[in-house]
Amino acid sequence: MTADPLAASDRPRVFGAAYSVYVRIVRLALAEKGVEHELVPVDVFAAEGVPPGYLDRQPFGRIPAFEHGDFTLYETAAIVRYIDEAFDGPPLQPVDLRQRARCNQILSIADAYAYRSLVWGIYVERVERPAEGRAADEARIAAALPCARTCLAAMSDLMGGNVWLAGATLSLADLYLAAMVDYFVQAPEGRAMLAEYGRLAAWWSRMAARPSMAATRPD
Ligand SMILES: N[C@@H](CCC(=O)N[C@@H](CS)C(=O)NCC(=O)O)C(=O)O
């Protein structure tokens, strides 16, 4: 937390639910910057549908949405870059041109390929569906596994010998992947696959131990 806490009126508001991968990415960015925020509950999966009025904040009905003073924003990649640039605290985007390009590349891979395969294809089917008393869709899991493997292989290659995914310091790339991997490793297939990628498994041990991960853990 910052030494000089923000006044309640300056405190950013994040609209969404703590269980959401993308809400967590935003909250991780705020936690890593040491910025206090308010989480305003929005349940887009409610039986009655997206709460009335929420589409004014996020017309696609997704979470999160974000507010800082009189400024509102949606789309996680835009929100976390804003957070990084609007607040003091450790920079979350590499200054070096090529490392910054890597960071952006990893964000895109996480958005386009990892979220669907690691979280929906594997975690939701293997862990959440059975917890709800429903059978896992084995065909969906089997179909997601090759893409999950491609994601882990690509992340491991891009990371190379770095301590963090896009270089020597923590970046938005780490926050994106961590929010997804935290679900993925709850499935036995996820745990086993991550263990095959030694560098990434070591990265995950470092990442999982960060206070920001504990501070944003869903109940
Ligand atoms: N492109 C959006 C994606 C956000 C997103 O997909 N959020 C999920 C929760 S993790 C959601 O709202 N899902 C609701 C739905 O699919 O209807 C962003 O980057 O913010």
The ligand as an ORCA input file, in Angstrom:
! r2SCAN-3c Opt
* xyz 0 1
  N     -12.066     -8.232    -23.505
  C     -12.530     -8.158    -22.138
  C     -12.782     -9.573    -21.640
  C     -13.379     -9.608    -20.250
  C     -14.082    -10.931    -19.990
  O     -14.196    -11.801    -20.863
  N     -14.573    -11.086    -18.747
  C     -15.345    -12.259    -18.415
  C     -15.126    -12.656    -16.970
  S     -13.464    -13.174    -16.663
  C     -16.819    -11.951    -18.569
  O     -17.238    -10.862    -18.269
  N     -17.602    -12.916    -19.041
  C     -19.022    -12.744    -19.171
  C     -19.567    -13.390    -20.399
  O     -18.803    -14.057    -21.119
  O     -20.758    -13.219    -20.643
  C     -11.485     -7.452    -21.283
  O     -10.305     -7.508    -21.637
  O     -11.843     -6.811    -20.291
*
